[in-house]
Amino acid sequence: NLTWKGRELARPSTFTSARASTMSALGAAASLMRRAASIGASTRGASRVHRRSHHDSGHRAPRGATRRRHHQPNQPRGWWAIADAAAYDPPQGGALDTHPIMSVKTGGRFTIRDLDLVVDEVDIGGAFIKVVRPKSEDDVLDLYVEMGREDADPYWAALWPSSIALAKGVAGVGDGVIGDGVNERNAMDRSVAGSRGNLMSGMSVCDVGAGLGLAGLAAAMCGAKTVAFYDREPLALQCCLLSAEANGLAVVAGTPVGRDGDEDEPGESSSMGTVCVAEVFDWNNVSDTQRTFDLVLACDVLYETHAVSPVCALIPKLTSKRGRWMVADPPNRAPKNRAAFLAQAETDHGMTLVRERRTTVTRCGSSDDVLVLDLRLR
């Protein structure tokens, strides 16, 4: 045995020694990974500058065939590449050229036009929605690394199973059901054909933590009166607006107004059809004048335990009287967080779960289960 200050100490156990060796090895590995990341960031930054110079001259730089995959442990796994995505060049001369969101520069340097873009056509119950997104999450990561924001999350740029499940659930709202394939298809067919004879007609909708905004786009295509895309990342909001434009939806700056110049109220008609807006939104710093909505959409917002209370606190801030939420969440990813959210929503805000449906989303050979939760204020 060892001694220290005259006291006899027990010799470390085999387990303790092995654990110390393991931790030492992990520390060395982490150091090597940080050095490799630094070197990689430098290389990617040079590549980004090269590509941006091509962009500024009006030409797209060629992309290599090799894809890198980045994944954070607390992020959901989804489809890393969409085989049928087509290259997309935003049209010039449209309403978005002067839209204030489109000129917001992330980190004071970059807009979505500094990235190579693609457009997916996503099948939502028999109708297709165009989604404009960066060609790769890696490209977004490159921007963040170049700005020194290595902790920023680039995965809003991916098309996740939860977003598709929620979009299909939104389509089902048109017939008062969630997730029934036949009813989803009928609702979408009627809305795309111009019919407003469903439950989405006249509704104000907020897609909070929108990412690529697929659920909000589905609400717009189903006849919602207004759709607001809320996200903290301007690049994501710029994708939402490009997608809205690609789907033939009206895009305006600021709060939608009615024909009399006042802010639209639920049930009023609009001469513009569905109107889409986008706002940079921090759910930890909500304005006292925040407007409310008939329907709030959210997906993949409950992965982190620390996010449960802030998300729940949004219920009274974003929800109108008799309003509702639809939340998409993978069943096995963070069930305790989901249970805590549901309990807190009912206890603190009187919002009750009225329907829960498990749906399987299959795309590009990958299948994922997602829960779509329908909650309503009592």
N, C-alpha and C positions, 0 to 999 in steps of 0.2 A: 504493500500500500504506500501511497504518497503522503507527505506531510506538508502542512502549510501553517506558518506561525505556531509551530509546536503541536498542531492538531493533526491527527491521523485522518487521511481522506481515503475513500474507497477508490480503487483503480477504475477508470472508465470501463463500462461494459463493452462487449463486442458490438452490441447494437449501437451504443453511443459513438464508438469509433467509426463504425461503418457509416453512420448517419453523417458524421463530420466529414468523412472522405467524400461521401456523395454530395454534400453541400459545397465542398471545395471544388469538386468537378463541375457542378452546375454553375458555380461562380465563374470558373474559367471559361466554360462554354458561353455564358452570357457575355463575357468580355469579348470573346472572339466574334460573337454575333453582332455586338454593337459596332465593332471595328468594320466588319463586313458591310453592315448597313450604311456606315459612313462612307465607305468607298463606293457602294452601290448608289447612294444618294448623289454623290458627286458626278458619277457617270450618267445617271438618269437626268440630272439637272442640265448637263451639257446637251443631252439629247433633246430635252424640253426646249432649251434656247434655240437649237437648230430647227425644231419643228415650228416654233413660234415665228422664226424669221421667215419660214416658208408661208405660214399663215398670213403674216403681215404683207407679203408680196402677192397674196391672192392665190397661192398654190398650196396644196396639201403635201406634206412630206410623206414619202413612202414609209410603210410600217413593216417591220420584220415579221417573220412567221412564228417566232418564239413567243409564247405567253408565259408571264410569271404569275404565280398565284400567291396572293396574300390573304391571310385569314386571321382575325383576332378571336381568341377563345370565347368571348362573350357575344359574338355576332352569330346570327343564324347562318347555316350553310344553304346555299341556293344554287342556281345555275350560273356557272362562271362564264359561259359563252353561249350565245344564242345563235344557232347555226344559220337561221333564216333572216337575220338582221341585214338590212341594206344600208349602204352609205347614205348620209343625209347632209345636204347643204341647205341651211336656212335660207328661205327666199328673201330677196332684197326688195325694199320699197314698200313693205307692209306696215301694219300698225305697230308691230313690235320694234321697228327701227327707232321709234321715239319713246318707247315705253320706259319709264324710269328704272324699273327692275332690271331690264336688259343691260343697262349701263353700270350697274353696281359691280364693282370689282372686288372679288374675294382677295383679302390680304392687300387690297389697294392695287392689285396688279393684273388679275385674270378675270375674264368672263367666259361663259360657256363656248363662245366662238373661238377660243384659244385651244379647244379640244377637237379631236376627230369625233364626229357624231354618227350615229346609226339610228335607224327607225325600225322598231318591231311592230308587227301587226298581231295583237293579242286577241285570241278568241275568247269572248266572254258570252257563253251561252248561245253561240250561233251568230253573233255579231262581232265585228272586229274593231278594235280601238288601236290607233297609232300611238306609239310611245317613243318619243325621242330621248335618247340617252347617250352618254359618252360610250365610245367604242369599247373601253375597258376601264374597270375600276383602277387598274394600275396607272392609267393616265392621270386620273384624279389624284392618286397617291403621289405621283411625280410632282404635281403642282404643290401639294402640301409640303413635301420634302423640300422643294426649292424655296418655299416660303419659311422654312424652319418650323412647320407645324406638324411634326411627326406624330403627334398624338391625335390629330384630326381623323375623323372617320370617313373613309372614301366609299363606304358600302351602300350609301344612299343611291349610288349610280348603278346598282344591280337590280334586276327584276326578280323580286323574291316571291316565293309561293304564297305568302300571306297576302301580298298585294293583289294577286290574281283571285284568291279565295274571297277577299273582301269585295273586289269589283263584281264578282259573280253574285255575292250576297246582296250588294246594292241593286243589281239588276232584278233580283227577286222581290225587292221592296215594292216594285210596281204592281205586284199582285198580292201584297200583304204577306208574302212568305219569304223564307230565306233558303236559297240554295237548291230549290227544285229546278232541275235542268230544263224541263218543258216550260215552266212559268218564267224562268229567266229569259229563255229564248223569245217567248211571246212578248214579254215586257220590252226587251231590247228592240225587237222587230217593230213594235208599235211606235216606240220613241224615235227610232231612226227614220221611220216613215213619216214622222211629223205629228203623230197623235200625242196629245197631252192628257189623255184620259186614264192616268194612273196616279198612284199615291205620291209620286215624286213631283207632280206638277205644282208649281208655286212654292216649292220648298227652298229655303236657304241652307246651303251645305258648307261645312268646313272640313277640309282634309288636313288634319293637324299632324305635324311631323311627316309632311306629304312625301318626301323623297321624290320619286318620279311622278307621283300624282295619279297613278292608275285608277284608284278607287274614286277620286274626285272626278276624273274624266268619265268614268262609268256613270256617276250621278248626273253629270251634264248631259251625256248621251241619252239618259233615261228621262230627261225633261225637267230636271231641277231648274229653278229660276235663276239662282246665283250659286256659284261655287267659288269658295275662297281657299287657295292653297297656302298653308302656313308651314314654314320651315325656317330654321336658323341659318341655312346655307343658301346664299344667293344663287350659286350654280345650280342647285336642285330646283329652285323656283324658276330659273330661266328655262330649264328643261320642261317644266310643267307648262309654261306659257307657249313654248315652241310646239309642244304636243297638242295643246288646245287649238292653236292656229292650224296645225296639220289636220285636225279633225273637223275643221270648219266652224269652230266655236268663236263667239265674240269675246275679245279680250279688251279690258279697259284698265285704266290706272285708278287706284283709290277705291272708294266705296261705290258700288253700283247705285245709280239714282233712277228714279222713276220718271215718267214723262212730265210730271209736275215739278221736277227738280228736287224733290225730297228723297231721302233714303228709302229704298224699297222696303216694304213691309211684306210679311208672308201673305201669300194669296193674291198680291197685286200682279197684274200682267206687265210684260215688258215688250216693247216694240223690237228689241234686239234678240229675242229668244233667250237662251241660256247665256249668262254673262259670267266670265271667269276673271278673277282678280288674284293677285299674289302679294303676300306680305312677308317680310323678314320677321320672324316671330321667336321670342325667347320665352318658353313657358315658365321660367323662373322669374320673369319680370313683365307681368301682364299689366297693361294700362288700365286705369280706373274707368276709362271710357270705352273699353273693349266691347264691340258689338257681339250679340249672341246669335245662335243659329238653331234651325229646326232639327238638323241632323249633323252630328259630329262623327267623322270617320277617323279611325286610328288603327295602324297595324304595326306589329313588332315594336311596341313601346314599353313592354313590361319585362324586358330581359334583365335589366339591372334592378336590384332590390331598392337602391336609392331613388329610382325613377317612379316608384309606385305612388308615393304621397304627392309629388308634384303633378303627376298626370291626373290623379284623383281630384286635386285642388282645381283643375281646369273645369270641372263639371259645372259649378255655378257661374264661372266666368265666361264660358262659351255656349252654354245651353239655354235656349229660350224656354218659356213656360210650356210644359207638356212636351218638351223636346226629347230627343233620343240619341243614343250613341250606338255605333256598331264598331266592334273591336275584333280584329283578327289576331290570333295568337297560336303558335304551334303548341300542341297539347302537352308535350313532354319536356319542353325546353326549360320553363320556369314555372311549374304549376303552383308553387307556394306564392310567388309574386302575383299570379293571376287570382288566386283565392283571396289574398290580402286586398287586392284592388277591389274585387267584388264586394267583400265585406265592408270595406271602408266607404265605398260608393253608396251603399245602402244605409249604413249607420250615420254617416256624416251629411249626406246630400239627398237621401230619399230616392236614389236611383236603383231600380230593381232589375235583375236579370229576368227577362220574360221568355227568351228562347236561346238555345245553344245548339249549334249544329256542327258536326265534324264533316269536313269535306276533304277529298283527296284531289290534289292538283298534280296533273301529269303534263310534263313538257320536256321535250328534247331528251326523252328516255329516263327522266328522273321523276319520281313520285314522292310527294310529301303530304302528310296530313296536317290540316289546319282547323282550328276551332273558330267559328264566327259567332260572336256573342252579340245579342240584341238587348240593349238596356233602355229603360224608359223611366222618366221622372214620375213619381206617384202623384 
